[in-house]
Amino acid sequence: MVLKRKKEIQTNNHGRKLVTNANPKSPISEQFRTLRTNIEYSAIDQPYRSIMVTSTGPGEGKSTTVANLAVVYAQQGKKVLLVDADLRKPTLHYTLQLLNNSGLTSVLTKQVRLLDAVQQTRIENLDGLTSGPIPPNPAELLGSKGMDDTLEEIYKLYDMVLFDTPPVMAVTDPQILSNKCHGTILVTSSGHTDIEGAKKAKELLTSAKAKLLGVVLNNKDSKDTNFYYYYGN
């Protein structure tokens, strides 16, 4: 499969530094590889091919987490697609320095073919599908048959697809999409995430029949532990 490399945009003010790409030997990058390994070991019968990453609330690091996780999968040699399914406040195009003229919403509304919406990134084996224009009905689009059809098409082209979604406590979008993915990861932030809120988020995902693989504890003070990121069941 050959994809056109579309013109990239400069994101000096908004771009996120992907530490797993910029500094793959750092302790933080090693923790993302540990996260990847734990996900692989949790797959008993067959490997997970679609993983959704969400958080309890905003500002807990879900978008940075899913982007770095996508990078370590790509570094493993897998063909990876990172999808911005946050159709309300998308950020993937900033992170990967891509255009957002068309994207997931364009594909789901059949305005653009998937292959025409996907963009190559500067990272080997990693492609991105931005959100596209913000729609008036995000939840309905994510729950549509078009989303099921798009997933099936993605599975034919990629080894792994990762979705960045809105916070689960804010809207119903993550609950809807979690039911379509093989696994879900909940990101929390040390000193920021409310414990009761995290419990409620877990309940919402469980009620949606999501397969919750585990929780990432983000922003842990390195003075207290040797690990910057922690992954556990």
C-alpha positions as CSV (number, residue, x, y, z in Angstrom):
1,M,0.0,0.0,0.0
2,V,1.4,3.4,-1.0
3,L,0.1,6.5,0.7
4,K,0.7,10.1,-0.4
5,R,2.8,12.1,2.0
6,K,0.7,15.2,2.4
7,K,2.2,18.6,3.1
8,E,3.0,19.0,6.8
9,I,2.2,22.1,8.9
10,Q,4.3,23.8,11.4
11,T,3.2,23.4,15.0
12,N,5.6,25.5,17.1
13,N,2.9,26.6,19.5
14,H,0.8,23.4,19.7
15,G,3.1,20.4,18.9
16,R,3.7,17.8,21.5
17,K,7.1,16.3,21.9
18,L,6.9,12.5,21.4
19,V,9.6,11.4,23.8
20,T,9.5,7.8,22.5
21,N,10.6,9.1,19.1
22,A,12.9,12.0,20.2
23,N,14.6,10.0,23.0
24,P,13.8,6.3,22.7
25,K,16.4,5.3,25.3
26,S,15.0,7.5,28.1
27,P,13.3,6.0,31.2
28,I,9.9,7.4,30.1
29,S,10.3,5.6,26.7
30,E,11.1,2.4,28.5
31,Q,7.9,2.7,30.5
32,F,5.9,3.0,27.3
33,R,7.6,-0.2,26.0
34,T,6.6,-1.8,29.3
35,L,3.1,-0.7,28.8
36,R,3.1,-2.2,25.3
37,T,4.5,-5.5,26.6
38,N,1.9,-5.7,29.4
39,I,-0.9,-5.2,26.8
40,E,0.5,-8.0,24.7
41,Y,0.7,-10.3,27.6
42,S,-2.9,-9.6,28.6
43,A,-4.1,-10.9,25.2
44,I,-4.7,-14.6,25.9
45,D,-6.3,-16.0,22.7
46,Q,-5.4,-13.5,20.1
47,P,-3.5,-10.1,19.9
48,Y,-5.4,-6.9,20.4
49,R,-5.7,-4.9,17.2
50,S,-7.7,-1.9,18.4
51,I,-7.1,0.0,21.6
52,M,-8.9,3.0,22.8
53,V,-7.3,5.4,25.3
54,T,-9.4,7.8,27.4
55,S,-9.2,9.6,30.7
56,T,-11.4,10.6,33.5
57,G,-11.2,14.3,32.8
58,P,-9.3,16.8,30.7
59,G,-5.6,17.5,31.1
60,E,-4.6,14.1,32.4
61,G,-2.3,13.2,29.5
62,K,-4.4,10.8,27.4
63,S,-3.5,12.2,24.0
64,T,0.3,12.3,24.8
65,T,0.0,8.7,26.2
66,V,-1.8,7.3,23.2
67,A,0.6,9.0,20.7
68,N,3.7,7.6,22.5
69,L,2.1,4.2,22.7
70,A,1.5,4.3,19.0
71,V,5.2,5.2,18.4
72,V,6.5,2.2,20.4
73,Y,4.2,-0.1,18.5
74,A,5.5,1.3,15.2
75,Q,9.1,0.9,16.5
76,Q,8.3,-2.8,17.0
77,G,7.7,-3.1,13.2
78,K,3.9,-3.1,13.3
79,K,2.0,-1.1,10.8
80,V,0.1,1.3,13.1
81,L,-2.7,3.8,12.6
82,L,-3.3,6.5,15.2
83,V,-6.9,7.9,15.0
84,D,-8.2,11.1,16.5
85,A,-11.6,10.1,17.7
86,D,-11.9,13.2,19.9
87,L,-14.4,14.8,17.5
88,R,-15.0,17.7,19.9
89,K,-11.5,19.0,20.8
90,P,-9.1,17.2,18.4
91,T,-5.3,17.6,18.9
92,L,-3.7,14.8,16.8
93,H,-3.0,17.0,13.9
94,Y,-0.9,19.2,16.2
95,T,0.9,16.3,17.7
96,L,1.9,14.6,14.4
97,Q,2.1,17.9,12.4
98,L,-0.6,16.9,9.9
99,L,-3.3,18.8,8.0
100,N,-6.9,18.4,9.3
101,N,-8.9,19.4,6.3
102,S,-10.4,15.9,6.2
103,G,-10.2,13.0,8.5
104,L,-12.4,10.5,10.4
105,T,-15.6,12.5,10.1
106,S,-15.1,12.8,6.4
107,V,-14.7,9.0,6.1
108,L,-17.7,8.2,8.3
109,T,-19.9,10.6,6.3
110,K,-18.5,9.0,3.1
111,Q,-17.2,12.3,1.7
112,V,-13.6,10.8,1.5
113,R,-12.2,7.3,1.2
114,L,-10.2,6.0,4.1
115,L,-7.0,5.7,2.0
116,D,-7.4,9.4,0.9
117,A,-7.9,10.6,4.5
118,V,-5.0,8.7,6.1
119,Q,-1.7,10.6,6.2
120,Q,1.9,9.4,6.6
121,T,3.9,10.8,9.5
122,R,7.6,11.4,9.9
123,I,7.8,8.2,12.0
124,E,8.3,4.9,10.2
125,N,5.3,2.5,10.2
126,L,3.0,5.1,11.8
127,D,0.2,6.7,9.9
128,G,-2.4,9.2,11.3
129,L,-6.1,9.8,10.7
130,T,-7.1,13.2,12.1
131,S,-10.5,14.0,13.3
132,G,-11.6,16.0,10.2
133,P,-14.2,18.8,10.5
134,I,-16.0,18.9,13.9
135,P,-19.5,17.4,13.4
136,P,-22.7,18.3,15.2
137,N,-23.3,14.6,16.2
138,P,-20.0,13.0,17.3
139,A,-21.6,10.2,19.4
140,E,-23.9,9.2,16.5
141,L,-21.0,9.0,14.1
142,L,-18.9,6.9,16.3
143,G,-21.8,4.5,17.0
144,S,-22.8,4.2,13.3
145,K,-22.4,1.2,11.0
146,G,-20.0,3.4,9.1
147,M,-17.7,3.2,12.1
148,D,-17.9,-0.6,12.0
149,D,-17.2,-0.7,8.3
150,T,-14.2,1.7,8.8
151,L,-12.8,-0.5,11.5
152,E,-13.0,-3.6,9.3
153,E,-11.2,-1.7,6.5
154,I,-8.5,-0.6,8.9
155,Y,-7.9,-4.1,10.1
156,K,-7.2,-5.1,6.5
157,L,-4.5,-2.4,6.2
158,Y,-2.9,-2.2,9.6
159,D,-1.6,-4.4,12.4
160,M,-2.7,-2.1,15.1
161,V,-5.1,0.9,15.5
162,L,-5.2,3.2,18.5
163,F,-7.9,5.7,19.2
164,D,-7.6,9.0,21.2
165,T,-11.1,9.8,22.6
166,P,-12.6,12.5,24.8
167,P,-12.6,12.1,28.6
168,V,-15.1,9.5,29.6
169,M,-16.7,11.6,32.3
170,A,-17.4,14.5,29.9
171,V,-19.3,12.8,27.0
172,T,-20.6,9.4,26.0
173,D,-18.3,9.1,22.9
174,P,-15.7,6.9,24.7
175,Q,-18.3,4.5,26.0
176,I,-19.7,4.0,22.5
177,L,-16.3,3.4,20.9
178,S,-15.0,1.2,23.7
179,N,-17.6,-1.3,22.8
180,K,-16.2,-1.6,19.3
181,C,-12.5,-1.9,20.4
182,H,-10.6,-4.9,21.6
183,G,-9.3,-3.1,24.6
184,T,-9.5,0.2,26.6
185,I,-6.9,2.0,28.7
186,L,-7.8,4.7,31.2
187,V,-5.3,7.4,31.9
188,T,-5.2,9.1,35.3
189,S,-2.9,11.9,36.6
190,S,-1.1,11.8,39.9
191,G,-2.3,14.6,42.1
192,H,-4.9,15.6,39.6
193,T,-7.4,12.8,39.1
194,D,-10.1,12.5,41.7
195,I,-10.3,9.0,43.1
196,E,-14.1,8.9,43.1
197,G,-14.1,10.3,39.5
198,A,-11.7,7.5,38.5
199,K,-14.0,4.9,40.0
200,K,-17.0,6.4,38.2
201,A,-15.1,6.4,34.9
202,K,-14.3,2.7,35.4
203,E,-18.0,2.0,36.1
204,L,-19.1,3.8,33.0
205,L,-16.7,1.9,30.8
206,T,-17.6,-1.4,32.5
207,S,-21.3,-0.7,31.9
208,A,-20.6,-0.1,28.2
209,K,-19.0,-3.6,28.2
210,A,-15.6,-2.2,27.5
211,K,-12.6,-4.5,28.0
212,L,-10.6,-2.4,30.4
213,L,-7.0,-3.5,30.1
214,G,-5.7,-1.3,32.9
215,V,-4.9,2.2,34.1
216,V,-1.9,4.4,33.4
217,L,-0.8,6.7,36.2
218,N,0.6,9.8,34.6
219,N,2.8,12.6,36.0
220,K,4.1,10.6,39.0
221,D,6.8,12.6,40.8
222,S,10.1,11.0,39.8
223,K,11.5,11.7,43.3
224,D,9.0,9.2,44.7
225,T,9.6,6.4,42.3
226,N,12.0,5.2,39.6
227,F,9.1,5.0,37.1
228,Y,7.6,8.0,35.3
229,Y,4.6,6.0,34.2
230,Y,2.9,3.0,35.9
231,Y,0.6,0.5,34.3
232,G,-1.4,-2.0,36.3
233,N,-4.7,-3.9,36.4
